[in-house]
Amino acid sequence: MVKRAIIFVLDSFGIGNLPDADKFGDEGSDTLGHIDQFAHENNLSFKLPNLLKLGLGKAYTIVNNKTLYLDKNNYDVHGYYGACRELSSGKDTTSGHWEMAGCPVLFDWGYFTPHTNSFPQELLNKIMDKSGIKGYLGNCHASGTDIIRDLGIEHIQSGFPIFYTSADSVFQIACHEKYFGLDNLYKLCETVRELLDPSIARVIARPFIGDTPNTFERTGNRKDYSVLPESKTLLDVCSDSGGNVIAIGKIGDIYAHQGTTVEIKANLLPELCNKSISAMKTYTADKTFIMTNLVDFDMLYGHRRDIVGYKNALEYFDSRLPEIIEALTDDDILILTADHGCDPTWPGSDHTREHIPFIMYHKNINKNIGVRNTYADIGQTVATHLGLGKLKYGESIL
């Protein structure tokens, strides 16, 4: 019997605020529910039939004790359905993914809090000394698209990189691929990662192209430089046991390339779906774990507060689910989940502290798994299915 596990992380697809959301300023946030409400109030078609057949609507009802407007057809569900609460103290990509893989973040990340002069001057001086750059732009909290629009021309003329941060534990660097150079950007990010305190989760390279503010756009050559997880994750356990760990999209970066056996680069939903389906058809050995992050939901729509774009992206992914399910074997499990919320109706541009869906397809079983106390139940379920033994955190639903 060949057993495989496939996880799609719908980045930022929250389904209702967590009980402690008020501590994060997120009480009342609800990524899915507010998109659904917006579509209903504006007479927009919003259909997710395949996700609803797997139990998404029932999972939402478990969390919120109300029914989605789009869930009115009373579909026969053929999946395990429920939700997870976050044990980690954040609402960021790294915490969500690590906890999902059995390594919750039980310490506080470091953050750059001021909205101007965000980075300590001592750190900036060290970066300039070690990297050889003569100056920098930004040094503030900012939206990635706004800051290249506002500072892109000055960056091209001066050659100075653009430094900025957000509510996440992150140091972001935006540079033009042509005028600054992609390799130079990556080298600068590596230098900054070496100089940063390990409590800062990620340095992110944000390359862009274009020649005017109206044509500047970020490219698919983003690269994340993460700190290493504190302990072994599901990825390590699987690869150490001789299994295959296929990381698609930014998964390799998130886990600092630790525990992966194959990394597949892909950008935007169509390519991410295509390469995931291709991997499902290619990697067919026992103990194969395929994990894909669908970053579009967060990067293009959640942070930019684009409600219609988020809705359309969900419908696109839903339309690809039959192909994904068709690529499964009877002994595979397919898990659809998220890493945090990013409510596109919420004030600001940051993530939101929410429940995540835990939807699993396996041999047409219909089962309510309730609200789980940690994302780590997802990783433990995969470990159980693949015969990897028990992880330190999490309880399997199998």
C-alpha positions as a Markdown table, in Angstrom:
| # | Residue | x | y | z |
|---|---|---|---|---|
| 1 | Met | 0.0 | 0.0 | 0.0 |
| 2 | Val | 1.4 | 3.4 | -1.1 |
| 3 | Lys | 0.5 | 6.3 | 1.2 |
| 4 | Arg | 0.9 | 9.9 | 0.3 |
| 5 | Ala | -0.3 | 13.2 | 1.8 |
| 6 | Ile | -0.9 | 16.4 | -0.1 |
| 7 | Ile | -1.5 | 19.8 | 1.7 |
| 8 | Phe | -2.6 | 23.0 | 0.0 |
| 9 | Val | -2.2 | 26.0 | 2.2 |
| 10 | Leu | -4.6 | 28.7 | 1.1 |
| 11 | Asp | -2.4 | 31.5 | 2.5 |
| 12 | Ser | -4.5 | 33.8 | 4.7 |
| 13 | Phe | -7.8 | 31.9 | 4.3 |
| 14 | Gly | -9.2 | 32.5 | 7.8 |
| 15 | Ile | -12.8 | 31.4 | 8.7 |
| 16 | Gly | -13.5 | 33.6 | 11.8 |
| 17 | Asn | -11.7 | 35.3 | 14.6 |
| 18 | Leu | -10.0 | 33.3 | 17.4 |
| 19 | Pro | -11.1 | 33.8 | 21.0 |
| 20 | Asp | -8.0 | 35.9 | 21.7 |
| 21 | Ala | -8.3 | 38.0 | 18.6 |
| 22 | Asp | -9.0 | 41.1 | 20.7 |
| 23 | Lys | -5.4 | 41.1 | 21.9 |
| 24 | Phe | -4.3 | 41.5 | 18.3 |
| 25 | Gly | -7.0 | 44.2 | 17.4 |
| 26 | Asp | -8.8 | 41.6 | 15.3 |
| 27 | Glu | -12.0 | 40.8 | 17.1 |
| 28 | Gly | -14.7 | 40.4 | 14.5 |
| 29 | Ser | -12.4 | 39.6 | 11.7 |
| 30 | Asp | -13.6 | 36.9 | 9.3 |
| 31 | Thr | -11.9 | 36.5 | 5.9 |
| 32 | Leu | -14.3 | 34.0 | 4.4 |
| 33 | Gly | -17.4 | 35.4 | 6.1 |
| 34 | His | -16.8 | 39.0 | 5.1 |
| 35 | Ile | -16.1 | 38.1 | 1.5 |
| 36 | Asp | -19.3 | 36.1 | 1.4 |
| 37 | Gln | -21.2 | 39.0 | 3.0 |
| 38 | Phe | -19.8 | 41.5 | 0.5 |
| 39 | Ala | -20.7 | 39.3 | -2.4 |
| 40 | His | -24.3 | 38.9 | -1.1 |
| 41 | Glu | -24.8 | 42.6 | -0.3 |
| 42 | Asn | -23.5 | 43.6 | -3.8 |
| 43 | Asn | -25.3 | 40.9 | -5.7 |
| 44 | Leu | -22.1 | 39.3 | -6.9 |
| 45 | Ser | -22.1 | 35.7 | -7.9 |
| 46 | Phe | -19.9 | 33.7 | -5.4 |
| 47 | Lys | -19.8 | 30.0 | -5.9 |
| 48 | Leu | -17.4 | 27.4 | -4.3 |
| 49 | Pro | -19.3 | 24.1 | -5.0 |
| 50 | Asn | -16.3 | 21.8 | -4.7 |
| 51 | Leu | -15.0 | 23.3 | -1.4 |
| 52 | Leu | -18.5 | 23.1 | 0.0 |
| 53 | Lys | -18.8 | 19.5 | -1.0 |
| 54 | Leu | -15.7 | 18.9 | 1.0 |
| 55 | Gly | -17.2 | 20.5 | 4.1 |
| 56 | Leu | -16.0 | 24.1 | 4.0 |
| 57 | Gly | -19.4 | 25.5 | 4.8 |
| 58 | Lys | -20.0 | 23.1 | 7.7 |
| 59 | Ala | -16.5 | 24.0 | 9.0 |
| 60 | Tyr | -17.4 | 27.7 | 8.9 |
| 61 | Thr | -20.7 | 27.0 | 10.7 |
| 62 | Ile | -18.9 | 25.1 | 13.5 |
| 63 | Val | -16.7 | 28.1 | 14.2 |
| 64 | Asn | -19.3 | 30.9 | 13.8 |
| 65 | Asn | -22.6 | 29.2 | 14.5 |
| 66 | Lys | -24.1 | 30.7 | 11.3 |
| 67 | Thr | -24.4 | 29.7 | 7.7 |
| 68 | Leu | -22.6 | 31.3 | 4.7 |
| 69 | Tyr | -24.8 | 32.9 | 2.1 |
| 70 | Leu | -23.0 | 30.8 | -0.6 |
| 71 | Asp | -23.8 | 27.6 | 1.3 |
| 72 | Lys | -27.4 | 27.4 | 0.4 |
| 73 | Asn | -27.6 | 24.2 | -1.7 |
| 74 | Asn | -27.2 | 21.8 | 1.2 |
| 75 | Tyr | -24.4 | 19.8 | -0.5 |
| 76 | Asp | -23.8 | 16.2 | 0.5 |
| 77 | Val | -20.4 | 16.4 | 2.1 |
| 78 | His | -17.6 | 13.9 | 1.4 |
| 79 | Gly | -14.7 | 14.9 | 3.6 |
| 80 | Tyr | -13.5 | 15.5 | 7.1 |
| 81 | Tyr | -14.3 | 19.1 | 8.1 |
| 82 | Gly | -13.5 | 21.3 | 11.0 |
| 83 | Ala | -11.1 | 24.1 | 12.0 |
| 84 | Cys | -8.0 | 24.8 | 14.1 |
| 85 | Arg | -7.0 | 27.4 | 16.6 |
| 86 | Glu | -3.5 | 28.7 | 16.8 |
| 87 | Leu | -1.3 | 27.7 | 19.7 |
| 88 | Ser | 1.5 | 30.0 | 18.6 |
| 89 | Ser | 1.5 | 33.6 | 19.8 |
| 90 | Gly | 1.5 | 35.3 | 16.3 |
| 91 | Lys | -0.6 | 35.6 | 13.2 |
| 92 | Asp | 2.2 | 35.3 | 10.6 |
| 93 | Thr | 3.3 | 32.9 | 7.9 |
| 94 | Thr | 6.2 | 31.4 | 9.7 |
| 95 | Ser | 4.3 | 30.7 | 13.0 |
| 96 | Gly | 1.3 | 29.2 | 11.1 |
| 97 | His | 3.4 | 26.9 | 8.9 |
| 98 | Trp | 5.8 | 25.7 | 11.6 |
| 99 | Glu | 2.9 | 24.9 | 14.0 |
| 100 | Met | 1.1 | 23.1 | 11.2 |
| 101 | Ala | 4.2 | 20.9 | 10.9 |
| 102 | Gly | 4.3 | 20.1 | 14.6 |
| 103 | Cys | 6.6 | 22.9 | 15.8 |
| 104 | Pro | 4.5 | 25.7 | 17.4 |
| 105 | Val | 6.2 | 29.0 | 18.1 |
| 106 | Leu | 5.9 | 29.3 | 21.9 |
| 107 | Phe | 8.1 | 32.4 | 22.1 |
| 108 | Asp | 7.5 | 36.0 | 20.9 |
| 109 | Trp | 9.0 | 37.0 | 17.6 |
| 110 | Gly | 10.9 | 40.3 | 17.5 |
| 111 | Tyr | 9.2 | 43.1 | 15.6 |
| 112 | Phe | 10.2 | 46.5 | 14.3 |
| 113 | Thr | 7.4 | 48.7 | 15.8 |
| 114 | Pro | 7.8 | 52.4 | 14.9 |
| 115 | His | 6.1 | 53.4 | 11.6 |
| 116 | Thr | 9.0 | 55.7 | 10.8 |
| 117 | Asn | 12.7 | 55.0 | 11.4 |
| 118 | Ser | 11.7 | 51.4 | 11.9 |
| 119 | Phe | 15.1 | 49.8 | 12.0 |
| 120 | Pro | 17.8 | 50.6 | 14.7 |
| 121 | Gln | 20.5 | 52.8 | 13.4 |
| 122 | Glu | 23.2 | 50.5 | 14.8 |
| 123 | Leu | 21.8 | 47.6 | 12.6 |
| 124 | Leu | 21.6 | 49.9 | 9.5 |
| 125 | Asn | 25.2 | 50.9 | 10.0 |
| 126 | Lys | 26.3 | 47.3 | 10.3 |
| 127 | Ile | 24.4 | 46.4 | 7.1 |
| 128 | Met | 26.1 | 49.3 | 5.2 |
| 129 | Asp | 29.5 | 48.3 | 6.5 |
| 130 | Lys | 29.3 | 44.7 | 5.7 |
| 131 | Ser | 27.4 | 44.9 | 2.4 |
| 132 | Gly | 29.2 | 48.0 | 1.0 |
| 133 | Ile | 25.9 | 49.9 | 0.2 |
| 134 | Lys | 26.2 | 53.6 | 0.7 |
| 135 | Gly | 22.7 | 54.3 | 1.8 |
| 136 | Tyr | 19.1 | 53.1 | 1.9 |
| 137 | Leu | 15.5 | 54.3 | 1.4 |
| 138 | Gly | 12.3 | 53.7 | 3.3 |
| 139 | Asn | 13.1 | 52.6 | 6.8 |
| 140 | Cys | 9.4 | 52.4 | 7.7 |
| 141 | His | 6.3 | 50.3 | 7.8 |
| 142 | Ala | 4.8 | 50.2 | 4.3 |
| 143 | Ser | 2.7 | 48.3 | 1.8 |
| 144 | Gly | 5.1 | 46.6 | -0.7 |
| 145 | Thr | 3.3 | 47.9 | -3.7 |
| 146 | Asp | 3.0 | 51.4 | -2.4 |
| 147 | Ile | 6.6 | 51.8 | -1.4 |
| 148 | Ile | 8.0 | 50.8 | -4.8 |
| 149 | Arg | 5.5 | 53.2 | -6.4 |
| 150 | Asp | 6.6 | 56.0 | -4.1 |
| 151 | Leu | 10.4 | 55.3 | -4.0 |
| 152 | Gly | 11.1 | 53.3 | -7.1 |
| 153 | Ile | 12.4 | 56.2 | -9.2 |
| 154 | Glu | 14.7 | 57.4 | -6.3 |
| 155 | His | 15.9 | 53.9 | -5.9 |
| 156 | Ile | 16.8 | 53.6 | -9.6 |
| 157 | Gln | 18.6 | 57.0 | -9.5 |
| 158 | Ser | 20.5 | 56.5 | -6.3 |
| 159 | Gly | 21.1 | 52.8 | -6.3 |
| 160 | Phe | 20.0 | 52.6 | -2.7 |
| 161 | Pro | 17.9 | 49.6 | -1.7 |
| 162 | Ile | 14.4 | 50.1 | -0.2 |
| 163 | Phe | 14.1 | 48.8 | 3.4 |
| 164 | Tyr | 10.6 | 48.4 | 5.0 |
| 165 | Thr | 8.7 | 46.2 | 7.4 |
| 166 | Ser | 5.1 | 45.4 | 8.4 |
| 167 | Ala | 3.2 | 44.0 | 11.4 |
| 168 | Asp | 5.0 | 40.7 | 10.8 |
| 169 | Ser | 8.4 | 39.8 | 12.2 |
| 170 | Val | 10.1 | 40.7 | 8.9 |
| 171 | Phe | 12.8 | 42.9 | 7.3 |
| 172 | Gln | 11.8 | 43.4 | 3.6 |
| 173 | Ile | 14.1 | 44.7 | 0.9 |
| 174 | Ala | 12.8 | 45.9 | -2.5 |
| 175 | Cys | 15.2 | 46.4 | -5.4 |
| 176 | His | 14.9 | 46.7 | -9.2 |
| 177 | Glu | 15.9 | 43.5 | -11.0 |
| 178 | Lys | 17.6 | 45.4 | -13.9 |
| 179 | Tyr | 19.1 | 48.5 | -12.2 |
| 180 | Phe | 20.1 | 46.9 | -8.9 |
| 181 | Gly | 20.4 | 43.3 | -10.0 |
| 182 | Leu | 18.7 | 40.2 | -8.7 |
| 183 | Asp | 21.8 | 38.5 | -7.5 |
| 184 | Asn | 22.9 | 41.7 | -5.7 |
| 185 | Leu | 19.5 | 41.8 | -3.9 |
| 186 | Tyr | 19.9 | 38.2 | -2.8 |
| 187 | Lys | 23.4 | 38.8 | -1.5 |
| 188 | Leu | 22.2 | 41.8 | 0.4 |
| 189 | Cys | 19.4 | 39.8 | 2.0 |
| 190 | Glu | 21.8 | 37.1 | 3.0 |
| 191 | Thr | 24.0 | 39.7 | 4.7 |
| 192 | Val | 21.0 | 41.2 | 6.6 |
| 193 | Arg | 19.9 | 37.7 | 7.7 |
| 194 | Glu | 23.3 | 37.1 | 9.2 |
| 195 | Leu | 23.2 | 40.4 | 11.1 |
| 196 | Leu | 19.6 | 40.1 | 12.4 |
| 197 | Asp | 18.7 | 38.8 | 15.8 |
| 198 | Pro | 17.2 | 35.3 | 15.4 |
| 199 | Ser | 14.0 | 36.5 | 16.9 |
| 200 | Ile | 13.2 | 38.2 | 13.5 |
| 201 | Ala | 11.5 | 35.5 | 11.5 |
| 202 | Arg | 12.3 | 36.4 | 7.9 |
| 203 | Val | 14.2 | 38.6 | 5.5 |
| 204 | Ile | 12.3 | 38.9 | 2.3 |
| 205 | Ala | 13.8 | 39.9 | -1.1 |
| 206 | Arg | 11.2 | 41.8 | -3.1 |
| 207 | Pro | 12.4 | 42.3 | -6.6 |
| 208 | Phe | 10.5 | 44.5 | -9.0 |
| 209 | Ile | 10.6 | 45.7 | -12.6 |
| 210 | Gly | 9.3 | 48.7 | -14.6 |
| 211 | Asp | 10.5 | 52.2 | -15.4 |
| 212 | Thr | 7.8 | 54.5 | -14.0 |
| 213 | Pro | 5.6 | 54.5 | -10.9 |
| 214 | Asn | 2.7 | 53.3 | -13.0 |
| 215 | Thr | 4.6 | 50.4 | -14.4 |
| 216 | Phe | 6.5 | 49.2 | -11.4 |
| 217 | Glu | 5.4 | 45.7 | -10.4 |
| 218 | Arg | 6.9 | 43.0 | -8.2 |
| 219 | Thr | 8.2 | 39.8 | -9.9 |
| 220 | Gly | 7.9 | 36.2 | -9.1 |
| 221 | Asn | 11.6 | 36.1 | -7.9 |
| 222 | Arg | 10.7 | 36.8 | -4.3 |
| 223 | Lys | 12.9 | 34.9 | -1.9 |
| 224 | Asp | 12.4 | 34.4 | 1.9 |
| 225 | Tyr | 15.3 | 33.9 | 4.3 |
| 226 | Ser | 13.8 | 32.3 | 7.4 |
| 227 | Val | 15.4 | 31.3 | 10.7 |
| 228 | Leu | 15.5 | 27.6 | 11.3 |
| 229 | Pro | 12.7 | 26.0 | 13.2 |
| 230 | Glu | 13.5 | 25.3 | 16.9 |
| 231 | Ser | 13.0 | 21.6 | 16.5 |
| 232 | Lys | 12.4 | 19.0 | 13.9 |
| 233 | Thr | 9.2 | 19.5 | 11.8 |
| 234 | Leu | 7.0 | 17.1 | 10.0 |
| 235 | Leu | 9.2 | 17.7 | 6.9 |
| 236 | Asp | 12.4 | 16.6 | 8.8 |
| 237 | Val | 10.7 | 13.5 | 10.2 |
| 238 | Cys | 9.4 | 12.5 | 6.8 |
| 239 | Ser | 12.7 | 13.0 | 4.9 |
| 240 | Asp | 14.7 | 11.4 | 7.8 |
| 241 | Ser | 12.5 | 8.3 | 7.5 |
| 242 | Gly | 13.4 | 8.0 | 3.8 |
| 243 | Gly | 10.3 | 9.7 | 2.5 |
| 244 | Asn | 9.9 | 12.3 | -0.2 |
| 245 | Val | 9.1 | 15.9 | 0.8 |
| 246 | Ile | 8.0 | 17.9 | -2.2 |
| 247 | Ala | 7.9 | 21.7 | -1.4 |
| 248 | Ile | 6.1 | 23.8 | -4.0 |
| 249 | Gly | 6.0 | 27.6 | -4.1 |
| 250 | Lys | 7.5 | 29.4 | -1.1 |
| 251 | Ile | 7.3 | 26.3 | 1.2 |
| 252 | Gly | 11.1 | 25.7 | 1.0 |
| 253 | Asp | 11.8 | 29.3 | 2.1 |
| 254 | Ile | 9.4 | 29.1 | 5.0 |
| 255 | Tyr | 11.1 | 26.1 | 6.5 |
| 256 | Ala | 14.5 | 27.4 | 5.7 |
| 257 | His | 15.0 | 24.6 | 3.2 |
| 258 | Gln | 15.2 | 22.1 | 6.0 |
| 259 | Gly | 13.6 | 18.7 | 5.5 |
| 260 | Thr | 12.7 | 19.2 | 1.9 |
| 261 | Thr | 13.9 | 16.7 | -0.7 |
| 262 | Val | 12.6 | 18.4 | -3.8 |
| 263 | Glu | 11.7 | 22.1 | -4.2 |
| 264 | Ile | 9.6 | 23.3 | -7.1 |
| 265 | Lys | 9.4 | 27.0 | -7.9 |
| 266 | Ala | 6.1 | 28.4 | -9.0 |
| 267 | Asn | 4.3 | 31.7 | -9.1 |
| 268 | Leu | 0.6 | 32.7 | -9.2 |
| 269 | Leu | -2.4 | 30.4 | -8.8 |
| 270 | Pro | -2.5 | 28.7 | -12.2 |
| 271 | Glu | 1.1 | 27.7 | -12.2 |
| 272 | Leu | 1.0 | 26.7 | -8.5 |
| 273 | Cys | -2.0 | 24.4 | -9.3 |
| 274 | Asn | -0.4 | 23.1 | -12.5 |
| 275 | Lys | 2.9 | 22.2 | -10.8 |
| 276 | Ser | 1.1 | 20.7 | -7.8 |
| 277 | Ile | -1.0 | 18.4 | -10.0 |
| 278 | Ser | 2.1 | 17.5 | -12.0 |
| 279 | Ala | 4.0 | 16.6 | -8.8 |
| 280 | Met | 1.1 | 14.4 | -7.7 |
| 281 | Lys | 1.4 | 12.5 | -10.9 |
| 282 | Thr | 5.2 | 12.3 | -10.8 |
| 283 | Tyr | 6.0 | 11.5 | -7.2 |
| 284 | Thr | 4.2 | 8.3 | -6.5 |
| 285 | Ala | 6.4 | 6.5 | -4.0 |
| 286 | Asp | 5.3 | 5.5 | -0.5 |
| 287 | Lys | 5.8 | 8.2 | 2.2 |
| 288 | Thr | 5.5 | 11.1 | -0.2 |
| 289 | Phe | 4.5 | 14.4 | 1.3 |
| 290 | Ile | 3.6 | 17.2 | -1.1 |
| 291 | Met | 3.0 | 20.7 | 0.3 |
| 292 | Thr | 2.0 | 23.8 | -1.7 |
| 293 | Asn | 1.6 | 27.4 | -0.5 |
| 294 | Leu | -1.0 | 29.4 | -2.5 |
| 295 | Val | 0.4 | 32.8 | -1.8 |
| 296 | Asp | -1.9 | 34.8 | -4.1 |
| 297 | Phe | -4.7 | 34.9 | -1.6 |
| 298 | Asp | -2.5 | 36.7 | 1.0 |
| 299 | Met | -0.1 | 38.7 | -1.2 |
| 300 | Leu | -2.3 | 39.9 | -4.0 |
| 301 | Tyr | -5.7 | 40.2 | -2.3 |
| 302 | Gly | -5.6 | 40.0 | 1.5 |
| 303 | His | -2.9 | 42.6 | 2.1 |
| 304 | Arg | -4.2 | 44.8 | -0.7 |
| 305 | Arg | -7.8 | 44.6 | 0.7 |
| 306 | Asp | -9.1 | 43.5 | -2.7 |
| 307 | Ile | -12.3 | 41.7 | -1.8 |
| 308 | Val | -13.4 | 41.0 | -5.3 |
| 309 | Gly | -9.9 | 39.7 | -6.3 |
| 310 | Tyr | -9.9 | 37.4 | -3.2 |
| 311 | Lys | -13.4 | 36.1 | -4.2 |
| 312 | Asn | -12.3 | 35.4 | -7.8 |
| 313 | Ala | -9.2 | 33.6 | -6.7 |
| 314 | Leu | -11.2 | 31.4 | -4.4 |
| 315 | Glu | -13.5 | 30.5 | -7.3 |
| 316 | Tyr | -10.5 | 29.8 | -9.5 |
| 317 | Phe | -9.0 | 27.4 | -7.0 |
| 318 | Asp | -12.4 | 25.8 | -6.5 |
| 319 | Ser | -12.6 | 25.2 | -10.2 |
| 320 | Arg | -9.2 | 23.3 | -10.1 |
| 321 | Leu | -10.2 | 21.0 | -7.2 |
| 322 | Pro | -11.7 | 18.3 | -9.5 |
| 323 | Glu | -8.4 | 17.9 | -11.3 |
| 324 | Ile | -6.6 | 17.8 | -7.9 |
| 325 | Ile | -8.9 | 15.1 | -6.6 |
| 326 | Glu | -8.6 | 13.2 | -9.9 |
| 327 | Ala | -4.8 | 13.0 | -9.3 |
| 328 | Leu | -5.3 | 11.3 | -5.9 |
| 329 | Thr | -5.1 | 7.5 | -5.3 |
| 330 | Asp | -7.4 | 5.7 | -2.9 |
| 331 | Asp | -4.7 | 5.7 | -0.2 |
| 332 | Asp | -3.9 | 9.4 | -0.4 |
| 333 | Ile | -5.1 | 12.1 | 1.9 |
| 334 | Leu | -5.7 | 15.7 | 0.6 |
| 335 | Ile | -5.7 | 18.5 | 3.2 |
| 336 | Leu | -6.9 | 22.1 | 2.5 |
| 337 | Thr | -6.0 | 24.6 | 5.2 |
| 338 | Ala | -4.5 | 28.0 | 5.8 |
| 339 | Asp | -1.8 | 29.6 | 8.0 |
| 340 | His | -3.6 | 32.7 | 9.4 |
| 341 | Gly | -6.3 | 35.2 | 8.2 |
| 342 | Cys | -6.0 | 38.3 | 6.2 |
| 343 | Asp | -9.5 | 39.8 | 6.1 |
| 344 | Pro | -9.7 | 42.0 | 2.9 |
| 345 | Thr | -12.5 | 44.1 | 4.6 |
| 346 | Trp | -10.4 | 44.8 | 7.7 |
| 347 | Pro | -8.7 | 48.1 | 8.5 |
| 348 | Gly | -5.1 | 48.4 | 7.6 |
| 349 | Ser | -3.2 | 45.8 | 5.6 |
| 350 | Asp | -2.0 | 43.3 | 8.1 |
| 351 | His | -2.9 | 39.6 | 8.8 |
| 352 | Thr | -5.8 | 38.8 | 11.1 |
| 353 | Arg | -5.9 | 36.4 | 14.0 |
| 354 | Glu | -8.4 | 33.7 | 12.9 |
| 355 | His | -9.4 | 30.1 | 12.9 |
| 356 | Ile | -8.1 | 28.2 | 9.8 |
| 357 | Pro | -10.1 | 25.5 | 8.0 |
| 358 | Phe | -9.1 | 21.8 | 8.4 |
| 359 | Ile | -10.6 | 20.1 | 5.4 |
| 360 | Met | -9.4 | 16.6 | 4.5 |
| 361 | Tyr | -10.5 | 14.3 | 1.7 |
| 362 | His | -9.8 | 10.6 | 2.1 |
| 363 | Lys | -12.0 | 7.8 | 0.6 |
| 364 | Asn | -15.2 | 9.8 | 0.7 |
| 365 | Ile | -15.4 | 9.8 | 4.5 |
| 366 | Asn | -17.9 | 12.4 | 5.9 |
| 367 | Lys | -16.8 | 13.4 | 9.5 |
| 368 | Asn | -17.1 | 16.4 | 11.7 |
| 369 | Ile | -13.7 | 16.9 | 13.4 |
| 370 | Gly | -14.8 | 20.0 | 15.4 |
| 371 | Val | -12.5 | 22.8 | 16.4 |
| 372 | Arg | -9.0 | 21.6 | 17.1 |
| 373 | Asn | -6.8 | 23.3 | 19.7 |
| 374 | Thr | -3.7 | 23.6 | 17.5 |
| 375 | Tyr | -2.7 | 23.7 | 13.9 |
| 376 | Ala | -0.3 | 20.8 | 14.8 |
| 377 | Asp | -3.2 | 18.4 | 14.5 |
| 378 | Ile | -2.7 | 18.7 | 10.8 |
| 379 | Gly | 0.9 | 17.6 | 10.9 |
| 380 | Gln | 0.2 | 14.8 | 13.3 |
| 381 | Thr | -2.6 | 13.6 | 11.0 |
| 382 | Val | -0.1 | 13.5 | 8.1 |
| 383 | Ala | 2.5 | 11.7 | 10.3 |
| 384 | Thr | -0.1 | 9.1 | 11.3 |
| 385 | His | -1.2 | 8.5 | 7.7 |
| 386 | Leu | 2.4 | 8.1 | 6.5 |
| 387 | Gly | 3.4 | 5.9 | 9.4 |
| 388 | Leu | 6.0 | 8.3 | 10.7 |
| 389 | Gly | 5.3 | 8.0 | 14.4 |
| 390 | Lys | 4.0 | 10.7 | 16.8 |
| 391 | Leu | 5.2 | 14.3 | 16.6 |
| 392 | Lys | 5.8 | 16.3 | 19.8 |
| 393 | Tyr | 2.7 | 18.4 | 19.3 |
| 394 | Gly | -0.7 | 17.6 | 17.9 |
| 395 | Glu | -3.4 | 14.9 | 17.8 |
| 396 | Ser | -4.3 | 13.0 | 14.7 |
| 397 | Ile | -7.8 | 13.0 | 13.5 |
| 398 | Leu | -7.3 | 9.5 | 12.0 |
